[in-house]
Amino acid sequence: MNDQYESRSRADFARARFKAFINTVSDAVSGQRNTLLSYDEIKEKLHIGGPVYRGVHSVPIARITGSLNRYQDFDRAFLPKLDELSNRWQRVDQAWYREIDLPPVVLYKVGEVYFVVDGHHRVSVAREQGQEFIDAEVRECSTKVRITPDLCLEDLEILGEKVEFLERTGLDRLRPQSKIKLTIVDGFDRMLEHIAVHRYFMGLDLKRDISEEDAVVHWYDTVYEPIVHVVQQSDILQDFPGKTEGDLYLWTLDHQRYLSEQGKSLLPPDEAAREFIDEVEDVEDE
């Protein structure tokens, strides 16, 4: 019987390694990176807090897409990338066949994503055997931005900028309903510049010093929101798959700046958005 389990586990590992190889080739062809998320990189870029112990839970394996310190040993599907993992992987696999209960894995939870602290081989075997859930000790880390299992490494730069933006403006505290999402690198830095300029002109108009918080709230209520409202009323986003209301806000402001450079007078935010959308639609109709 032991020889039967060992034979099955050797075959399982060989199959898992072959799948990992196919994924590596596919990544090379597509130019995508199918690696696990690095907890340290997420922590550095997104300034996450914690971790706080949350107890033992049954966790969806599909949401385990990161690692504390072994993100180079397994791919995004938790397939083993190295032959050196075979002995430990096969022992865990044999325990699965024998229905031996193993200790819960240890995970960090950041948003909707889980990072393996201890139990990489157990997660890998469970996923390869078709399990949908695994018992885990969960420690949760707080974050200012939404993190999902489909997060790409390329998205981290923009999310890092968003964290910096929220920490500097306090917008998530001042306007909790705000949900600004961008796909444009340096977009949040440009928004910080917009707020700084808005604060300057507020001071000129009101003839007094304007606090940073007052400028942030006034910018959001009188500039950002009116533009987004116009975008939401139109069907313009259907013409830009993958883009967001925040992206259209930035494009509208770029259009305003272009008009200013041409010597034309600036429009109120909502009118500027309507004019920009009209121009885009006119170009598409030609």
Residue pairs with C-beta under 8 A, 6 or more apart in sequence:
5 94
5 97
5 98
6 90
6 94
8 93
8 94
8 97
9 89
9 90
9 91
9 93
9 94
9 97
10 90
12 90
12 93
12 125
12 128
12 129
13 80
13 86
13 89
13 90
13 93
15 128
16 79
16 80
16 89
16 124
16 128
17 79
17 80
17 83
19 77
19 79
20 74
20 75
20 77
20 79
20 80
20 81
23 34
23 75
23 76
23 77
23 79
24 34
24 75
24 81
26 32
26 34
27 33
27 34
32 152
33 152
33 153
33 154
34 75
34 76
34 77
35 71
35 72
35 75
35 76
35 153
36 65
36 66
36 67
36 70
36 71
36 72
36 74
36 75
36 76
36 78
37 65
37 66
37 67
37 71
37 113
37 115
37 151
37 153
38 66
38 67
38 71
39 66
39 67
39 68
39 69
39 71
39 108
39 110
39 115
40 68
40 69
41 156
42 48
42 66
42 110
42 115
42 147
42 156
43 141
45 156
45 157
45 159
45 160
45 163
46 110
46 143
46 144
46 145
46 147
46 156
46 159
46 160
46 163
47 144
47 163
47 167
48 110
48 141
48 142
48 143
49 141
49 142
49 143
50 108
50 139
50 140
50 141
50 142
51 108
51 109
51 139
51 140
51 141
52 139
52 140
52 141
52 142
53 137
53 138
53 139
54 109
54 138
54 139
54 140
55 137
55 138
56 104
56 135
56 136
56 137
56 138
57 135
57 136
57 138
58 133
58 134
58 135
58 136
59 107
59 114
59 133
59 134
59 135
59 136
59 138
60 132
60 133
61 78
61 123
61 126
61 127
61 131
61 132
61 133
61 134
62 132
62 149
63 112
63 113
63 114
63 149
64 78
64 107
64 113
64 114
64 115
64 116
64 123
64 134
65 76
65 113
65 114
65 149
65 151
66 108
66 110
66 113
66 114
66 115
66 116
67 73
67 74
67 115
67 116
67 120
68 108
68 115
68 116
68 117
70 116
70 120
72 81
73 80
73 81
73 82
73 85
73 120
74 80
74 81
74 120
74 124
75 81
77 127
78 120
78 123
78 124
78 127
78 128
79 124
79 128
80 86
80 89
80 124
85 121
88 121
89 121
89 124
89 125
92 102
92 121
92 122
92 124
92 125
93 125
93 128
93 129
95 102
96 125
96 126
96 129
102 122
103 119
104 119
104 134
104 135
104 136
104 137
105 116
105 117
105 118
105 119
105 122
105 123
105 134
105 135
105 136
105 137
106 116
106 117
106 118
106 119
106 136
106 137
106 139
107 114
107 115
107 116
107 117
107 119
107 136
107 137
107 138
107 139
108 114
108 115
108 117
108 138
108 139
108 140
108 141
109 115
109 138
109 139
109 140
109 141
110 140
110 141
110 143
110 147
111 143
111 145
111 146
111 147
111 148
112 146
112 147
112 148
112 149
113 147
113 148
113 149
113 151
114 136
114 138
116 123
117 139
119 136
122 134
123 134
126 134
143 163
144 162
144 163
144 166
144 167
144 172
145 159
145 162
145 163
145 166
147 159
151 159
157 185
158 182
158 183
158 184
158 185
158 187
158 188
161 185
161 186
161 187
161 188
161 189
162 180
162 182
162 188
164 188
165 171
165 180
165 188
165 189
165 191
165 192
166 172
168 192
169 192
169 195
169 212
169 216
170 213
170 216
171 178
171 180
171 216
171 220
172 178
174 213
174 216
174 217
174 220
175 217
175 220
175 221
178 220
180 188
180 191
180 224
180 246
181 244
181 245
181 246
182 188
182 244
182 246
182 247
182 250
183 242
183 243
183 244
183 247
184 246
184 247
184 250
187 246
187 247
187 250
190 250
190 253
191 224
191 250
194 219
194 223
194 253
195 215
195 216
195 219
196 215
198 215
198 218
198 219
198 223
199 210
199 212
199 215
199 219
202 210
202 214
202 215
202 218
203 209
203 210
210 218
222 269
223 269
224 249
224 269
226 268
226 269
226 270
226 273
227 248
227 249
227 252
227 269
227 270
227 272
227 273
228 245
228 246
228 248
228 249
229 270
230 270
230 273
230 274
230 277
231 237
231 245
231 248
231 249
231 273
231 277
232 245
234 277
236 248
236 277
236 280
236 281
237 243
237 244
237 245
237 248
239 280
239 284
240 247
240 248
248 273
248 276
249 273
251 276
252 269
252 272
252 273
252 276
253 272
255 272
255 275
255 276
255 279
256 266
256 267
256 272
259 266
260 266
266 272
267 275
